[in-house]
Amino acid sequence: MSVKENINRFKKVIPENVSVVAVSKTKPVEDILEAYHSGHLLFGENKAQEIITKQPLLPADIQWHFIGHLQTNKVKYLAPFVSMIESVDSLKLLKEINKQAAKHNRNIDCLLQFHIASEETKFGLSMEEAEMLLDSEEFLSFKNINIAGVMGMATFTDDLTLIKKEFGHLKELFWNLKKRYFTNNDDFKEISMGMSGDYEIAIKEGSTIIRIGSAIFGKRG
Ligand SMILES: *Cc1c(COP(=O)(O)O)cnc(C)c1O
């Protein structure tokens, strides 16, 4: 099926309150344009160099989510245009996002990325680390970022029970943070979880953003 057909299929099956980030990593701008011309505006990339290269070649009304590990020295290149950074995993990174967003007179939405998988390799905060970040005085001084919710990746496995448990855990972390830090803050509302292989489970567990790559653009080489 074509990119356009894949996008339209997702639009039909996904509940209205769930956003689809079309993850275009490794794919050429032509593929992104095909999705764009079928009416899709929300795209995600996981490498700084790649998003910086593609963004100027594409329509300005595309909303870009950055979803990969981000080094602080790259933030300045994303700050002029990125609409959300889903992968915030340290106070140091958040501080730099705030600083660069201020330079551009912008407010950048951020998600706190949590480590929910059993694999060692995936980035993300623990609840303790998130609390330390949110309790810090420095955090309270940031005026150019919005914490819009949480993000996580489940273990890469066929074990559906484990995936469900990990997504359930992220939802629980979301609600604990909501109660403790964001009760009167309507910006804190997103749970980004679910990819091509596990989005159905994620939606059942309360996902509000799914990040879909291969099921839209085809397998990556
Ligand atoms: C690549 C990627 C995705 C999409 O993966 P698919 O399995 O191709 O849907 C989602 N989230 C992150 C963080 C990714 O790096």
The ligand as a Gaussian input file, in Angstrom:
#p B3LYP/6-31G(d) Opt

LIG

0 1
 C       11.521000       4.608000      15.068000
 C       10.729000       5.068000      16.229000
 C        9.340000       4.889000      16.260000
 C        8.542000       4.231000      15.152000
 O        8.885000       2.898000      15.006000
 P        8.040000       1.908000      14.066000
 O        8.189000       0.583000      14.714000
 O        8.665000       1.981000      12.719000
 O        6.636000       2.384000      14.061000
 C        8.657000       5.363000      17.379000
 N        9.292000       5.950000      18.408000
 C       10.624000       6.140000      18.405000
 C       11.258000       6.804000      19.582000
 C       11.391000       5.697000      17.324000
 O       12.729000       5.887000      17.344000

